[in-house]
Amino acid sequence: MTIDTAQAANIAATLTPGGPNTEGLADFLRGFFGPLFLVIVSIVAIFFLFTREITRFMQFMILAIFIGIVFYVPSIIEMISVALARAMGVST
């Protein structure tokens, strides 16, 4: 029997006296909602293609790609904000 990171975090939370350990929570949520996100995007994209609404399909795909990047690469928000701050002359 193998233990994944979420189960290990739950076990560690019960053994640690200071509160729950949420170390593996982001990985667990990404693993749970990632496939669900892809299924929903696929169904909506197929609907737009079958109804021949190419403009809405392209708008939806651009939005889905942006949301997917933020979801799968969460550190990109920090990188973009630091780059924008440096571009505007704010010292970090």
C-alpha positions as CSV (number, residue, x, y, z in Angstrom):
1,M,0.0,0.0,0.0
2,T,1.4,3.4,-1.0
3,I,0.7,6.7,0.6
4,D,0.4,9.8,-1.5
5,T,1.4,13.3,-0.4
6,A,-2.1,14.3,0.7
7,Q,-2.4,11.2,3.0
8,A,1.1,11.9,4.4
9,A,0.1,15.5,5.1
10,N,-3.0,14.3,6.9
11,I,-1.0,11.8,9.0
12,A,1.6,14.5,9.8
13,A,-1.2,16.9,10.8
14,T,-2.6,14.4,13.4
15,L,0.9,13.8,14.8
16,T,2.0,17.4,15.0
17,P,0.6,19.4,17.9
18,G,0.3,22.9,16.4
19,G,-2.4,22.6,13.8
20,P,-2.8,21.0,10.4
21,N,0.0,20.6,8.0
22,T,-1.1,22.0,4.6
23,E,2.2,21.3,2.8
24,G,0.8,19.0,0.1
25,L,-2.5,20.8,-0.2
26,A,-1.7,22.7,-3.4
27,D,-0.4,19.5,-5.1
28,F,-3.5,17.6,-4.0
29,L,-5.9,20.3,-5.3
30,R,-4.0,20.6,-8.6
31,G,-4.2,16.8,-9.0
32,F,-7.9,16.8,-8.3
33,F,-9.1,19.8,-10.2
34,G,-6.6,19.6,-13.1
35,P,-8.3,16.8,-14.9
36,L,-11.8,18.2,-14.1
37,F,-10.7,21.5,-15.6
38,L,-9.5,19.8,-18.8
39,V,-12.7,17.8,-19.2
40,I,-14.9,21.0,-18.9
41,V,-12.7,22.9,-21.3
42,S,-12.9,20.0,-23.8
43,I,-16.7,19.7,-23.6
44,V,-17.2,23.5,-24.0
45,A,-14.7,23.6,-26.9
46,I,-16.5,20.7,-28.7
47,F,-19.8,22.5,-28.2
48,F,-18.5,25.7,-29.8
49,L,-17.0,23.7,-32.7
50,F,-20.2,21.8,-33.5
51,T,-22.3,24.9,-33.4
52,R,-19.8,26.6,-35.7
53,E,-19.2,29.6,-33.5
54,I,-15.5,30.0,-34.3
55,T,-15.1,33.4,-32.8
56,R,-16.5,32.3,-29.4
57,F,-14.4,29.2,-29.7
58,M,-11.2,31.2,-30.1
59,Q,-12.2,33.6,-27.3
60,F,-12.8,30.6,-25.0
61,M,-9.6,28.9,-25.9
62,I,-7.5,32.0,-25.2
63,L,-9.2,32.4,-21.8
64,A,-8.8,28.7,-21.1
65,I,-5.1,28.8,-21.9
66,F,-4.6,31.8,-19.6
67,I,-6.5,30.1,-16.8
68,G,-4.6,26.9,-17.4
69,I,-1.2,28.6,-17.2
70,V,-2.1,30.4,-13.9
71,F,-3.5,27.1,-12.6
72,Y,-0.6,24.8,-13.6
73,V,2.2,27.3,-13.1
74,P,1.3,29.4,-10.1
75,S,4.7,30.9,-9.7
76,I,4.2,32.8,-13.0
77,I,2.0,35.4,-11.1
78,E,4.9,36.3,-8.9
79,M,7.3,36.5,-11.9
80,I,5.0,38.7,-13.9
81,S,4.3,41.1,-11.0
82,V,8.1,41.4,-10.3
83,A,8.8,42.1,-14.0
84,L,6.0,44.7,-14.1
85,A,7.3,46.4,-11.0
86,R,10.9,46.5,-12.4
87,A,9.6,47.8,-15.7
88,M,7.8,50.7,-13.9
89,G,10.9,51.5,-11.9
90,V,9.8,50.2,-8.6
91,S,12.7,48.8,-6.6
92,T,12.1,45.4,-5.1
